[in-house]
Structure formats: structure tokens, C-alpha cells
Amino acid sequence: MKERFAKYPFQGNAHGLTMFEVTHVYQLTPLPPELYTVNEYIVTAQTWHDLRFFAYFLHHIESRLNRRITNFLLREGLDRYDPERFLDYKQSCVLAMLECLESYDPYKGAEFLTYAHHAIGNALIQCRMMEESGSFSSLDEYKRVRGIAWLYNETGKSKGEVVSEYAQKEGCSEETAEQYLTVARLNRSRVSLYVTAQDEDGEETGEDVTRDDSWDYTAILWNGVQAEAVRTAFEKLSYREQRLLEERNAICMTCGRVSPSSERKSFEELAVMFEGSTASGAERAYRRAVEKLTVLLVEAGALHAVRLKRKSVKRAKKKIAAVVYEYQADCDGEWGEIQFDFVSGTAEIVRLAEWDTMVSKVFAERAVKYIRSCDIEYLPKMLLLTF
């Protein structure tokens, strides 16, 4: 049988993996032998005990697997443009499918992907569980915690009502249900707090739909950010800024109550609340409030941030060929400079920002990683990344 190789092998770039590499990791060259249906690769792999046909199967279904992982990351509010995370989730899904391969019976009428659907879902949830700040004895326990957390956040009912309803539904004691809810409220893991693009005049070009700008107060700990630090920073905002954040995110910063997402105020509704404002004006005010809160948290040492500002763009045949960005570490000090060459696929740190680290270059590397994950034609003009 003809040998086949990875069509897009990892380049071993100093800046790490790219999204293109991890979303095309199972593409082969030359193309796999053609069979009547994709499922026949699985049947052949079983019949001949030849895992090469499983690799051919992955070649054909990779795009479907990518979509499922992407949708899961979006629902979880995680960064779907993190290559390492994406590959970890993907490899877990593939291992789950391999485990299903041995027990799959093609003569029962279900296609292999249908048969493995539940196992793939469990693999994704297992990966998510490993990222949580809490620890769980089993995947089943984590699922139960997720279940009661969803019920608490989406129904808008009181703690007692949620505990009673969950206990009745799952057939457990109210004491056990209350323990699950307590774990859910203490288990806190967050992704990027704020990323937005701005135009030349400093006004936002709109929401980045790949990011979730809402806060889940039951998950207010973001990479170790203490709720108390958030609350202290929040109290330093003006009354208008506080109302914008609370109404837009449907939370009460006083008691920590999270209302159903359906109760989040739109920017049009916020404009009505603050008379004389337009929807776009309310959105800009909200973004400024989020940025101000972010800066306060950085000053408190609760998180780190890197601010990026596009300095120049070079085009070749109407396409962006190179870009120069200035970056600032922790919203303070002298700006550094990074050059991106999209023709050669390289990035060069020309000058370190004042508070960046000399060896690991943490802030510059964060900036490089993010820009490399962006669509070249939609590079941000200004943005603020937190970590």
C-alpha cells in the first residue's frame, strides 16, 4: 500500500503551533484510497486490524471534528484560537474514538460517528474539567456540578428552589444537591476579560463576537483573580460605570446574584436608561468601563494585561504583507515594538516594552500569539489582552 505523510507537518516555529497546523493535523498526502462511504474506513480498519484506515477516516472527518470542538469552546466561553488548547481537546476526542473502535458493530445500523458521539462529548467535558480551578472525583460528579450550575444561572430561581428542584429531578437528597451547588459556586475559571478593536479615532469598531463579554459571577475567579479584588476595583468606578457593567451582564456585584442571560440589557436598552445616549454611545461607554476595571485590576496585581496599538501596515497586491505593532506591558511604561512579516510567517520583537521580562518576554509572546491567530485581513488596530 502506498505510503502517506502529513500534508501539513508542524513547522517547529519558535512562537509555537498555529491554528492552521492544529486544524489540519490529520490531512494526508497523497490522498487516502477512495471508498464508497467514510464509514467504510472504520469497517476496513476493524476487518483488517489496520489503523491506517482509521487515519484515513480522520482525514475525511477532521473538519467536522474541528467544528464540534470550536462550538464546544464557544459555549464554554473559552479561547477557540489557542492552538495548544485546541490540539489537546482534539487529541482527547481522537483517543475517545479509538476506544470506541473496538466495540463498534457496523451491522447495528449506526454510523461510527453517531456511535462515538457521546464518547466524544465526554472527552470534551473531561478536558474542560481538567482546566477548572476545582478538583472532582469523577467525570460524573463534574457533570452533576455543571447541571446544577446551569439550573441556578438560567432559571433565576432562589438557591433553595434550585436545590429542591435538582434533588427531585436527579433523585438525590437536598443535602447532596446543596453540596453540588456549593462546589459549582466555588469552582471559578475565566477566560479573557476584554478584547476589542478600535478605529483610528479611538472608537470601537464593534463587539468581537468570538469573545464572551459577559461575566459569570459564580466563575468570577479568572486565573486566580480573587472576587474581593474585583469587588474592590468595582467600587472605584463611577455610579454610571457600575450600572453599565451590572445591567449589561445581568449581575449584582453586591450579592453576587447572576440573573438569566435573557435579562442582560442590550445597548439600545442601556441607551434608554441613560437618557441622551445612543446605542453606539452606550456600547462605547460600556467598553470604557470594562477597560477601566481591567486597568484597576492590573494595578492591584490581580491580573496582567498587554495593550497593542497598530503602528503601520505594508501591503502587497492589496493584501497585508507586514504589520508593525507597539505594545505596552501592564498598561504602564514605555512601549515596545513587534514586527510581523506575513509573507515569511515570522515575527520579530524589535524593542521590549519597559516592564516586559528580558528572557521569557511574556507580554511580547502573548501579543505575538494573539496576532498570529487573527485573520490577516481583520487585524485589530487597538486592543487590550488580559492574562
Contacts in CASP RR format, 6 or more apart in sequence:
PFRMAT RR
TARGET T0000
AUTHOR 0000-0000-0000
METHOD contacts of the structure
MODEL  1
MKERFAKYPFQGNAHGLTMFEVTHVYQLTPLPPELYTVNEYIVTAQTWHD
LRFFAYFLHHIESRLNRRITNFLLREGLDRYDPERFLDYKQSCVLAMLEC
LESYDPYKGAEFLTYAHHAIGNALIQCRMMEESGSFSSLDEYKRVRGIAW
LYNETGKSKGEVVSEYAQKEGCSEETAEQYLTVARLNRSRVSLYVTAQDE
DGEETGEDVTRDDSWDYTAILWNGVQAEAVRTAFEKLSYREQRLLEERNA
ICMTCGRVSPSSERKSFEELAVMFEGSTASGAERAYRRAVEKLTVLLVEA
GALHAVRLKRKSVKRAKKKIAAVVYEYQADCDGEWGEIQFDFVSGTAEIV
RLAEWDTMVSKVFAERAVKYIRSCDIEYLPKMLLLTF
1 33 0 8 1.000
1 52 0 8 1.000
2 30 0 8 1.000
4 28 0 8 1.000
4 29 0 8 1.000
4 30 0 8 1.000
4 32 0 8 1.000
4 52 0 8 1.000
4 55 0 8 1.000
5 28 0 8 1.000
5 29 0 8 1.000
6 25 0 8 1.000
6 27 0 8 1.000
6 28 0 8 1.000
6 29 0 8 1.000
7 24 0 8 1.000
7 27 0 8 1.000
7 28 0 8 1.000
7 29 0 8 1.000
8 20 0 8 1.000
8 21 0 8 1.000
8 24 0 8 1.000
8 25 0 8 1.000
8 27 0 8 1.000
10 17 0 8 1.000
10 21 0 8 1.000
11 18 0 8 1.000
11 21 0 8 1.000
15 347 0 8 1.000
15 365 0 8 1.000
15 368 0 8 1.000
15 369 0 8 1.000
15 372 0 8 1.000
16 83 0 8 1.000
16 84 0 8 1.000
16 369 0 8 1.000
17 83 0 8 1.000
17 84 0 8 1.000
17 87 0 8 1.000
18 83 0 8 1.000
18 372 0 8 1.000
18 373 0 8 1.000
19 81 0 8 1.000
19 83 0 8 1.000
19 86 0 8 1.000
19 373 0 8 1.000
21 83 0 8 1.000
22 83 0 8 1.000
22 86 0 8 1.000
22 87 0 8 1.000
22 90 0 8 1.000
23 62 0 8 1.000
23 66 0 8 1.000
23 86 0 8 1.000
24 62 0 8 1.000
25 62 0 8 1.000
25 87 0 8 1.000
25 90 0 8 1.000
26 55 0 8 1.000
26 58 0 8 1.000
26 59 0 8 1.000
26 62 0 8 1.000
27 59 0 8 1.000
27 62 0 8 1.000
28 55 0 8 1.000
28 56 0 8 1.000
28 59 0 8 1.000
31 59 0 8 1.000
32 41 0 8 1.000
32 55 0 8 1.000
32 56 0 8 1.000
32 59 0 8 1.000
32 60 0 8 1.000
33 56 0 8 1.000
35 41 0 8 1.000
35 44 0 8 1.000
38 57 0 8 1.000
38 60 0 8 1.000
38 61 0 8 1.000
39 106 0 8 1.000
39 111 0 8 1.000
39 112 0 8 1.000
39 113 0 8 1.000
41 53 0 8 1.000
41 54 0 8 1.000
41 56 0 8 1.000
41 57 0 8 1.000
41 60 0 8 1.000
42 53 0 8 1.000
42 54 0 8 1.000
42 57 0 8 1.000
42 101 0 8 1.000
42 104 0 8 1.000
42 106 0 8 1.000
42 112 0 8 1.000
43 106 0 8 1.000
44 50 0 8 1.000
44 53 0 8 1.000
45 51 0 8 1.000
45 52 0 8 1.000
45 53 0 8 1.000
45 54 0 8 1.000
45 57 0 8 1.000
45 101 0 8 1.000
46 101 0 8 1.000
46 104 0 8 1.000
46 106 0 8 1.000
54 97 0 8 1.000
54 98 0 8 1.000
54 101 0 8 1.000
57 112 0 8 1.000
58 65 0 8 1.000
58 94 0 8 1.000
61 113 0 8 1.000
64 113 0 8 1.000
65 90 0 8 1.000
65 93 0 8 1.000
65 94 0 8 1.000
65 120 0 8 1.000
66 90 0 8 1.000
68 93 0 8 1.000
68 120 0 8 1.000
68 124 0 8 1.000
69 80 0 8 1.000
69 86 0 8 1.000
69 89 0 8 1.000
69 90 0 8 1.000
69 93 0 8 1.000
69 124 0 8 1.000
70 80 0 8 1.000
72 89 0 8 1.000
72 121 0 8 1.000
72 124 0 8 1.000
72 128 0 8 1.000
73 79 0 8 1.000
73 80 0 8 1.000
73 85 0 8 1.000
73 86 0 8 1.000
73 89 0 8 1.000
74 80 0 8 1.000
74 210 0 8 1.000
76 128 0 8 1.000
77 191 0 8 1.000
77 212 0 8 1.000
78 85 0 8 1.000
78 128 0 8 1.000
78 131 0 8 1.000
78 191 0 8 1.000
79 85 0 8 1.000
79 191 0 8 1.000
79 192 0 8 1.000
80 86 0 8 1.000
80 210 0 8 1.000
81 210 0 8 1.000
81 370 0 8 1.000
81 373 0 8 1.000
81 374 0 8 1.000
82 373 0 8 1.000
83 373 0 8 1.000
88 127 0 8 1.000
89 123 0 8 1.000
89 124 0 8 1.000
89 127 0 8 1.000
92 123 0 8 1.000
92 124 0 8 1.000
92 126 0 8 1.000
92 127 0 8 1.000
93 120 0 8 1.000
93 121 0 8 1.000
93 123 0 8 1.000
93 124 0 8 1.000
95 123 0 8 1.000
96 116 0 8 1.000
96 119 0 8 1.000
96 120 0 8 1.000
96 121 0 8 1.000
96 122 0 8 1.000
96 123 0 8 1.000
97 112 0 8 1.000
97 116 0 8 1.000
97 119 0 8 1.000
97 120 0 8 1.000
99 119 0 8 1.000
100 112 0 8 1.000
100 115 0 8 1.000
100 116 0 8 1.000
100 119 0 8 1.000
101 112 0 8 1.000
104 112 0 8 1.000
104 115 0 8 1.000
104 116 0 8 1.000
106 112 0 8 1.000
122 139 0 8 1.000
125 139 0 8 1.000
125 142 0 8 1.000
125 143 0 8 1.000
125 146 0 8 1.000
126 139 0 8 1.000
129 136 0 8 1.000
129 139 0 8 1.000
129 142 0 8 1.000
131 189 0 8 1.000
132 142 0 8 1.000
132 187 0 8 1.000
132 189 0 8 1.000
133 187 0 8 1.000
133 188 0 8 1.000
133 189 0 8 1.000
133 221 0 8 1.000
133 224 0 8 1.000
134 183 0 8 1.000
134 186 0 8 1.000
134 187 0 8 1.000
136 142 0 8 1.000
136 145 0 8 1.000
144 170 0 8 1.000
144 180 0 8 1.000
145 180 0 8 1.000
145 183 0 8 1.000
145 184 0 8 1.000
145 187 0 8 1.000
146 184 0 8 1.000
147 166 0 8 1.000
147 184 0 8 1.000
148 162 0 8 1.000
148 163 0 8 1.000
148 166 0 8 1.000
148 177 0 8 1.000
148 180 0 8 1.000
148 181 0 8 1.000
148 184 0 8 1.000
149 181 0 8 1.000
149 184 0 8 1.000
149 185 0 8 1.000
149 187 0 8 1.000
149 218 0 8 1.000
151 157 0 8 1.000
151 162 0 8 1.000
151 165 0 8 1.000
151 166 0 8 1.000
152 159 0 8 1.000
152 162 0 8 1.000
152 181 0 8 1.000
152 184 0 8 1.000
152 185 0 8 1.000
152 218 0 8 1.000
152 258 0 8 1.000
153 216 0 8 1.000
153 218 0 8 1.000
153 258 0 8 1.000
153 260 0 8 1.000
153 261 0 8 1.000
154 260 0 8 1.000
154 261 0 8 1.000
155 161 0 8 1.000
155 162 0 8 1.000
155 165 0 8 1.000
155 260 0 8 1.000
156 259 0 8 1.000
156 260 0 8 1.000
157 165 0 8 1.000
159 181 0 8 1.000
162 181 0 8 1.000
163 174 0 8 1.000
163 177 0 8 1.000
163 178 0 8 1.000
163 181 0 8 1.000
164 174 0 8 1.000
164 177 0 8 1.000
166 172 0 8 1.000
166 177 0 8 1.000
166 180 0 8 1.000
166 181 0 8 1.000
167 173 0 8 1.000
167 174 0 8 1.000
167 176 0 8 1.000
167 177 0 8 1.000
170 177 0 8 1.000
184 218 0 8 1.000
185 218 0 8 1.000
187 218 0 8 1.000
187 219 0 8 1.000
188 218 0 8 1.000
188 219 0 8 1.000
188 220 0 8 1.000
188 221 0 8 1.000
188 222 0 8 1.000
188 227 0 8 1.000
189 219 0 8 1.000
189 221 0 8 1.000
189 222 0 8 1.000
189 223 0 8 1.000
190 216 0 8 1.000
190 219 0 8 1.000
190 220 0 8 1.000
190 221 0 8 1.000
190 222 0 8 1.000
190 223 0 8 1.000
190 225 0 8 1.000
191 211 0 8 1.000
191 212 0 8 1.000
191 222 0 8 1.000
192 211 0 8 1.000
192 385 0 8 1.000
192 386 0 8 1.000
192 387 0 8 1.000
193 222 0 8 1.000
193 290 0 8 1.000
193 294 0 8 1.000
193 297 0 8 1.000
193 303 0 8 1.000
193 386 0 8 1.000
194 213 0 8 1.000
194 287 0 8 1.000
194 290 0 8 1.000
194 291 0 8 1.000
194 294 0 8 1.000
194 384 0 8 1.000
194 386 0 8 1.000
195 208 0 8 1.000
195 211 0 8 1.000
195 380 0 8 1.000
195 383 0 8 1.000
195 384 0 8 1.000
195 385 0 8 1.000
196 204 0 8 1.000
196 206 0 8 1.000
196 207 0 8 1.000
196 208 0 8 1.000
196 287 0 8 1.000
196 380 0 8 1.000
196 383 0 8 1.000
196 384 0 8 1.000
197 204 0 8 1.000
197 205 0 8 1.000
197 206 0 8 1.000
197 208 0 8 1.000
197 380 0 8 1.000
197 381 0 8 1.000
197 382 0 8 1.000
197 383 0 8 1.000
198 204 0 8 1.000
198 205 0 8 1.000
198 380 0 8 1.000
198 381 0 8 1.000
198 382 0 8 1.000
198 383 0 8 1.000
199 205 0 8 1.000
199 381 0 8 1.000
200 381 0 8 1.000
202 382 0 8 1.000
203 284 0 8 1.000
204 283 0 8 1.000
204 284 0 8 1.000
204 287 0 8 1.000
205 381 0 8 1.000
206 283 0 8 1.000
207 213 0 8 1.000
207 283 0 8 1.000
213 248 0 8 1.000
213 249 0 8 1.000
213 290 0 8 1.000
214 248 0 8 1.000
214 249 0 8 1.000
214 250 0 8 1.000
214 261 0 8 1.000
214 264 0 8 1.000
215 245 0 8 1.000
215 249 0 8 1.000
215 251 0 8 1.000
216 258 0 8 1.000
217 251 0 8 1.000
217 253 0 8 1.000
217 256 0 8 1.000
217 257 0 8 1.000
217 258 0 8 1.000
218 258 0 8 1.000
220 227 0 8 1.000
220 230 0 8 1.000
221 227 0 8 1.000
222 303 0 8 1.000
223 303 0 8 1.000
223 387 0 8 1.000
224 302 0 8 1.000
225 297 0 8 1.000
225 302 0 8 1.000
225 303 0 8 1.000
226 302 0 8 1.000
229 297 0 8 1.000
229 300 0 8 1.000
229 301 0 8 1.000
229 302 0 8 1.000
230 293 0 8 1.000
230 297 0 8 1.000
230 302 0 8 1.000
231 253 0 8 1.000
232 300 0 8 1.000
233 293 0 8 1.000
233 296 0 8 1.000
233 297 0 8 1.000
233 300 0 8 1.000
233 302 0 8 1.000
234 242 0 8 1.000
234 245 0 8 1.000
234 253 0 8 1.000
234 293 0 8 1.000
236 296 0 8 1.000
237 245 0 8 1.000
237 289 0 8 1.000
237 292 0 8 1.000
237 293 0 8 1.000
237 296 0 8 1.000
240 274 0 8 1.000
240 285 0 8 1.000
240 289 0 8 1.000
241 285 0 8 1.000
241 288 0 8 1.000
241 289 0 8 1.000
241 292 0 8 1.000
241 293 0 8 1.000
242 253 0 8 1.000
242 289 0 8 1.000
243 273 0 8 1.000
244 270 0 8 1.000
244 282 0 8 1.000
244 285 0 8 1.000
244 286 0 8 1.000
244 289 0 8 1.000
245 251 0 8 1.000
245 253 0 8 1.000
245 286 0 8 1.000
245 289 0 8 1.000
245 290 0 8 1.000
245 293 0 8 1.000
246 252 0 8 1.000
246 253 0 8 1.000
247 264 0 8 1.000
247 265 0 8 1.000
247 269 0 8 1.000
247 270 0 8 1.000
247 273 0 8 1.000
248 264 0 8 1.000
248 265 0 8 1.000
248 267 0 8 1.000
248 270 0 8 1.000
248 286 0 8 1.000
249 264 0 8 1.000
250 258 0 8 1.000
250 259 0 8 1.000
250 260 0 8 1.000
250 261 0 8 1.000
250 263 0 8 1.000
250 264 0 8 1.000
250 265 0 8 1.000
251 257 0 8 1.000
251 258 0 8 1.000
251 259 0 8 1.000
265 273 0 8 1.000
266 279 0 8 1.000
267 279 0 8 1.000
267 280 0 8 1.000
267 281 0 8 1.000
267 282 0 8 1.000
267 283 0 8 1.000
267 286 0 8 1.000
268 279 0 8 1.000
268 282 0 8 1.000
270 277 0 8 1.000
270 279 0 8 1.000
270 282 0 8 1.000
270 286 0 8 1.000
271 277 0 8 1.000
271 278 0 8 1.000
271 279 0 8 1.000
271 281 0 8 1.000
271 282 0 8 1.000
274 282 0 8 1.000
274 285 0 8 1.000
277 285 0 8 1.000
291 384 0 8 1.000
294 303 0 8 1.000
294 305 0 8 1.000
294 331 0 8 1.000
294 384 0 8 1.000
294 386 0 8 1.000
295 305 0 8 1.000
295 331 0 8 1.000
297 303 0 8 1.000
297 386 0 8 1.000
298 304 0 8 1.000
298 305 0 8 1.000
298 330 0 8 1.000
298 331 0 8 1.000
298 386 0 8 1.000
299 331 0 8 1.000
303 386 0 8 1.000
303 387 0 8 1.000
304 329 0 8 1.000
304 330 0 8 1.000
304 362 0 8 1.000
304 363 0 8 1.000
304 386 0 8 1.000
304 387 0 8 1.000
305 330 0 8 1.000
305 331 0 8 1.000
305 384 0 8 1.000
305 385 0 8 1.000
305 386 0 8 1.000
305 387 0 8 1.000
306 327 0 8 1.000
306 328 0 8 1.000
306 329 0 8 1.000
306 330 0 8 1.000
306 353 0 8 1.000
306 363 0 8 1.000
306 364 0 8 1.000
306 366 0 8 1.000
306 367 0 8 1.000
306 384 0 8 1.000
306 385 0 8 1.000
306 387 0 8 1.000
307 327 0 8 1.000
307 328 0 8 1.000
307 331 0 8 1.000
307 382 0 8 1.000
307 383 0 8 1.000
307 384 0 8 1.000
307 385 0 8 1.000
308 325 0 8 1.000
308 326 0 8 1.000
308 327 0 8 1.000
308 367 0 8 1.000
308 370 0 8 1.000
308 371 0 8 1.000
308 380 0 8 1.000
308 382 0 8 1.000
308 383 0 8 1.000
308 384 0 8 1.000
308 385 0 8 1.000
309 325 0 8 1.000
309 326 0 8 1.000
309 327 0 8 1.000
309 328 0 8 1.000
309 335 0 8 1.000
309 381 0 8 1.000
309 382 0 8 1.000
310 323 0 8 1.000
310 324 0 8 1.000
310 325 0 8 1.000
310 379 0 8 1.000
310 380 0 8 1.000
310 381 0 8 1.000
310 382 0 8 1.000
311 324 0 8 1.000
311 325 0 8 1.000
311 326 0 8 1.000
311 337 0 8 1.000
312 323 0 8 1.000
312 324 0 8 1.000
313 320 0 8 1.000
313 322 0 8 1.000
313 323 0 8 1.000
313 324 0 8 1.000
313 379 0 8 1.000
314 320 0 8 1.000
314 321 0 8 1.000
314 322 0 8 1.000
314 323 0 8 1.000
315 321 0 8 1.000
316 343 0 8 1.000
319 376 0 8 1.000
319 377 0 8 1.000
320 342 0 8 1.000
320 376 0 8 1.000
320 377 0 8 1.000
320 379 0 8 1.000
321 341 0 8 1.000
321 342 0 8 1.000
321 343 0 8 1.000
322 339 0 8 1.000
322 340 0 8 1.000
322 341 0 8 1.000
322 342 0 8 1.000
322 343 0 8 1.000
323 339 0 8 1.000
323 340 0 8 1.000
323 342 0 8 1.000
323 371 0 8 1.000
323 379 0 8 1.000
324 337 0 8 1.000
324 338 0 8 1.000
324 339 0 8 1.000
324 340 0 8 1.000
324 350 0 8 1.000
325 337 0 8 1.000
325 338 0 8 1.000
325 340 0 8 1.000
325 367 0 8 1.000
325 371 0 8 1.000
326 335 0 8 1.000
326 336 0 8 1.000
326 337 0 8 1.000
326 338 0 8 1.000
327 335 0 8 1.000
327 336 0 8 1.000
327 337 0 8 1.000
327 338 0 8 1.000
327 353 0 8 1.000
327 363 0 8 1.000
327 364 0 8 1.000
327 367 0 8 1.000
328 334 0 8 1.000
328 335 0 8 1.000
328 336 0 8 1.000
328 353 0 8 1.000
329 353 0 8 1.000
329 354 0 8 1.000
329 355 0 8 1.000
329 356 0 8 1.000
329 363 0 8 1.000
330 355 0 8 1.000
330 363 0 8 1.000
331 384 0 8 1.000
332 354 0 8 1.000
332 355 0 8 1.000
333 353 0 8 1.000
333 354 0 8 1.000
333 355 0 8 1.000
334 353 0 8 1.000
334 354 0 8 1.000
335 353 0 8 1.000
335 354 0 8 1.000
336 350 0 8 1.000
336 351 0 8 1.000
336 352 0 8 1.000
336 353 0 8 1.000
336 354 0 8 1.000
336 356 0 8 1.000
336 364 0 8 1.000
337 349 0 8 1.000
337 350 0 8 1.000
337 351 0 8 1.000
338 347 0 8 1.000
338 348 0 8 1.000
338 349 0 8 1.000
338 350 0 8 1.000
338 364 0 8 1.000
338 367 0 8 1.000
338 368 0 8 1.000
338 371 0 8 1.000
339 347 0 8 1.000
339 348 0 8 1.000
339 350 0 8 1.000
340 346 0 8 1.000
340 347 0 8 1.000
340 368 0 8 1.000
340 371 0 8 1.000
340 372 0 8 1.000
341 347 0 8 1.000
341 348 0 8 1.000
342 376 0 8 1.000
347 368 0 8 1.000
347 371 0 8 1.000
347 372 0 8 1.000
349 361 0 8 1.000
349 364 0 8 1.000
349 368 0 8 1.000
352 358 0 8 1.000
352 361 0 8 1.000
352 364 0 8 1.000
353 363 0 8 1.000
353 364 0 8 1.000
355 363 0 8 1.000
356 362 0 8 1.000
356 363 0 8 1.000
356 364 0 8 1.000
357 363 0 8 1.000
366 385 0 8 1.000
366 387 0 8 1.000
367 385 0 8 1.000
370 383 0 8 1.000
370 385 0 8 1.000
371 379 0 8 1.000
374 380 0 8 1.000
END
